[in-house]
Amino acid sequence: MRSESEVREQYEFLAEQLESEEMRHERIRMMFTYYKRALGWVLEEEHI
């Protein structure tokens, strides 16, 4: 299991990537959005 700081770091990295101009391709954006959402759920479950 990854530590909270590792998961949070990946989440923040994905958030930045989704905002970049290079992420215009819709399928790539969709994939990263789902991955980001999954990481968000992991972070929420850790704090419940």
Sequence and secondary structure as in RCSB ss.txt:
>XXXX:A:sequence
MRSESEVREQYEFLAEQLESEEMRHERIRMMFTYYKRALGWVLEEEHI
>XXXX:A:secstr
   HHHHHHHHHHHHHHHHSGGG SHHHHHHHHHHHHHHHHHHHHHT 
